[in-house]
Amino acid sequence: MMRSMSRFRQRALLTGCVLTAVLTAAGLFVTGDGIDPDLWLFVLAVAFLGFLALLDPWVRRRHNAALSTDEHLDVACRALAVGLQAQWNEEVRSRGLTEPDLLDLHWTATEQDLSDERPAPPGRSDAVVGAFERQANRRMVFLGGAGTGKTTVAMLLTCGLLDRYTGGMVPVLLPLSTWDPAAEDIRTWLTRRLYEDHPALRNTELYGSYAGDLLVEQQLVLPVLDGFDDIPGHQRADALARITKAFPANRPLVLTSRTAEFAQAVRAAGPVPGADVVELAPLDLDEVAAYLRNSADSWGAARWEPVFIQLREEPDGRLAEALSTPLTMWLASMVYAGGEAEPTELLDRGRFPGARAISDHLCDELVSRAYGNRAFAHHARASQVWPRDRARRWLEFLAHEMRERGLRELAWWELRRSVGTTWLALLGALVLGAIGGFGVAWLMAYSITPKLAPVTGLVAGAAVGAAALSASREREVKPRLGIWRSLLLVPGVLGLAAGLVFGALYGLSAGLVVGLGLAVAVALRFALSSSAELSQASSPQWTMSRDRVAVWTGSLVLAVVFGSAAALVFGPAQTGMVGLGLASGLMLGFALAVLHLRWWWFTVARIWLALRGKLPWELMVFLEDSRKLGVLCRAGACYQFRHGLVQDRLAEHVAATRSEGPALRSLFSARATSQR
C-alpha cells in the first residue's frame, strides 16, 4: 500500500481515528439511557467511512496519479533542501566543525594528469563553496590520502550550498560504498537512495507521482559522491566510466577519493570531463602544534613540547607524516587530553616504527578512552558508562559485518543481515504466530464457544506466521496506484469481512465493534506510516520512532476493539472478561501491526545477537552514545564510524582473532604429536 498525504490530512485522519475509537467505546456504556447500541454503532461506522472518503487519496486519483509537474518538483526541491540543511548542519556541529579555532584545510593542483581542465587554485575549507561556484562547470574531484579530510570537505561544501540554496539543484551527499556498479546504474542507485533516505518523496499528494525519479532525470539533484575508493578495485574503472557517462561535462558533480585509487581508475577509464581535480595537502606542522597546544590546558600543553621539538627536527619523519592529517591530529588531541597517557610515547621508534603504526595506535586508544571512563562520558553527555572491553567487542562485530558487505554506513534496519535471512524469517514468524494465536485462543477459551479455542488459536497463529514469512522478504517499495492507495476501500473491506464473521458468531453489535475497530486500525496505520513532508530532518531515532508509534497505536486500537467486543458479549459488568479482551486484543494487534515494519525484524535480530553477546541489549542507546563519545558519526538515518580507518582497525582485530584460532590449534596439535 502506498502511503501519502499532506500533514493536514494526516493530522485530520489521526484525530478522526482516535475520536471514532473513543466514541465506540464510550457509546457502549451509555446504552442504558435509551440509546440503541446497534443504531449507535451503525451510524458511527457510516460516519467514519464518509470521513475516510473525504480524505481518500484514491478518490482524488486524477490529481495524484499524474506525474510530478514543475510545481511539484519545485516544492519537493525546496522541502528536501530544508530537511538536508537541518540534517547536515547538526552533524557539522556534532563533529566540532563550527569551532572558531578549527584548522583550515589546504588543497593544491594535482601533479598527475587526472583532469582535462585547469585545476582550481589553492584554497581553504572556508572557501570551498566559493571555489566550487567559481568553477565553470561546477565539477570538482577532491583527492587525498586516508584521513586528509575529504569527507569533511564534501560535508562542508554540501552544508554551504544548502545554506545558500534559493532554488535549482539540491546537493545530496551520499557514500559510494553502497553502490554496486555491476548490479545497477548510477542514476538508478541515486534514485533508490533518494527514496530510501527520504520516503516522503512517495507523497503523491504533495509532490506528484515518481518525484524521486524525475528529480534525478531532470538534473535537480547535485550528486556529492563520497568515497570512490570504497568501490572494489576491480570495479573502479567501470564505475568511473559509468559516472562520467551518467553525469556529462555540463552537469555539476562532486567526487572524493584517495589519490592512488582514483589515478588507477583514470588510467583505465579516462579523466572526469570538465572537472577540476585538486588534492588535499598535508597540514602545516606549526598549525598542528598550535592546534594541539590550544586543545589542552597549560599542563597538558607542556606535555606536548617534546613532540613539537621532534616535529621541528624531523619535518619529514614518521611522526610528522602521521600528525599532518586532520584525522590523526584530532585523534591525538582526544587520546591525550585527559592525562591518562603521555604523548611522548609517540617518540618510541620501537613501538611506532612508521606513520601507520601511530595511526593504528591512536585508533585503538580512541576506543579505549571513550568507554569505561566516567569523566569522559559525563563530559560528552553520554547516557551511561559502557564497559570498555564489551564496547570494543560490540564495535568490532559491527565493523567486521560492515566490512564483509563492503559498507561504510550502519543502517539499523540492515541489522537483520547479520543473523541470516532464513533463520531470521523463521524466528520472527514463530514468535509473531505464537503471540497472535495465543491472544485469539485465550479469548475464545472463555467465550461461549470454548471448544473452538484450540482450532481458532492454531488457525490464527498459522495465518499470522504465514503473513510474517511473506513480510520478511525484502521488497523494493515502488509507487503503486489504484485501490491499494485507497483509504476508504482497504479499511472498509477488511472491516466488513471481520464484522461479518464476528457478527455471525456473537451478534450484530459485536460485529459492528470489531469491524469498525479493524477499519480504524488500518486507517491509523495508513496515517502513521505516511511520511508527510520532506522538510523533516532524518535521523536513526526519528525513522525508528515512526515504526514504534505505528506498532503501539495499532496494538492499542485492537486492544480497545476486543475489550469492547468482550463487554458486548459478556456484559460490561464482567470486568474480568473485558480485561481479557483488552489483553488478547493487545497481543493480536501487536502481531498484526509489526508484520510489514522494519522495527520488528530489527528487534528480532537485535535480541538474538544480544543473547549471543555480539551486541548490547540497548543497541540504539549504545550507538547514540558512541556518536557523542566521538567513535561514530551520523549520516541521515544511518550511523558511520568516525573514519574508515577506525572501522578498518576494529575489523582487523576480528580477522586477527579468527586467524589466531586455527594457528594456535595447529601449534598445540604439533606439540602433542612431538610429545607422543
C-alpha angles and dihedrals in degrees: 000000000000112000120203136142141135120268091252093054091044092055092043091053093048091050092047093049094050092046092050092050092049093048091047093054095038094048092059092063098049097052089102089073092071100279114134106230093209092053092044093052094042093052090046092051093050091047091050093050090049089050090052090050090058091054099035112126091199091059086057090047095132088064098040101038093062120099116261112281126215088264091052092050093047090053090046092051094051094046092046090051091052093051094046092047092056091044098051097037088056090051092048090053093047090053092051093243092138096060114122094230093054112136119246118239119229127211132188138192113277116251093210125080095255099130136048093211135067108277120242118262120258113286147167134242093257089058099044093104092049092048091050094050092047091055109102097228097026090234120133137168117201115203133183146126127280112303096009093125105262094140090045091054091048090050094047090048091050093048092046093051091047092050089054095041115135100155142309124063118022115215111232118189113209134166114240091213088087093057122091107196091197093056106042144009117261091244091050089051092048091051092048092050091050091056093043095049096037109031090171086079085082089064098114093180092065103024106022126234123321093006094157093051092050094047089060096038094050092046095244092136121075105208115220100189114194127195107019087170090064089072109097112268097242090055101045098090092049090044092053091049090051092049094051091047094049094044107037126196095278094055122085115246139166122200132177127195145147109271102240095047092049093046091053092052092047092054089056102036105022131247127305104268115243095000128133109224116205131174124218109239126220116268119264108258093225089056090048091052091047091050094049091046093050093045091061134058121253094274092045091049090055090056089060096056096091088052092050090051090053090050091053093047094047109028090165097042131114094267093051091047091052098046095043093082122080092233099055091040090055091044090052092050090051098043097048099036098095101051093241091116132031119236088214088077086078088070091068104107091189093060095035110031094163145017092264091057090053094050091046090051092050092049090052093047092049090064092043092051096043096057132052091021113116095190093049092046091050092049091050091046093237116170094237145351108267119210108259100223095045093045090053091049092050092048092047090054092051093045092050093048091050092047092051090056094040094242134145094186126076108208113186092219090056092063088094089074090067091064102045127261099247096043092045093049093050094046094047094045092048093052094045092045091051093049095047095041094048092049092055095041092048093056094042091051090067097037129095089271104049093156089069093057099093094043093044092048093049093047093047092046093048091049093050092045093050090048089050092052090051092047093049091071110094113235132183108250111228131177109273122194128195132052094337086074091052115119089189105044102042098050089037096053095044092046092049092050094050092043093054092051096049092039091057091050104039109012141271098294094052090048092050092049094049094042094047092045093051090049089052091049093051092046090049091053089050090054099041095048092049114107096214104191141009095226093081110102111237124233136157091253094049095049092047094045091058090057092046093050090051091050099050096039092054090045093052093047093054089045089058090045094054092042091052091046090052089050090054095047099042102022129261090261091069094080092173092062091045089053090047089053090051093050094046092047091050092055095045091043091053092050092051096041097056098046098100099024123106090217093072096052090045089051093050091049093045094051093046093050092045091053088055092048094245095119138012122264091239094051099159091047089051093050093049091047089049088055091052090048091054100248096104134030133197129247109182110294092351138072125228134189110259088254137356089247090062091049093046092048092052091046090051090059090059092048091048092049092050092048092049092057098066091039092055092046090052091049093050090046091051092049092049091050093050091049091053 
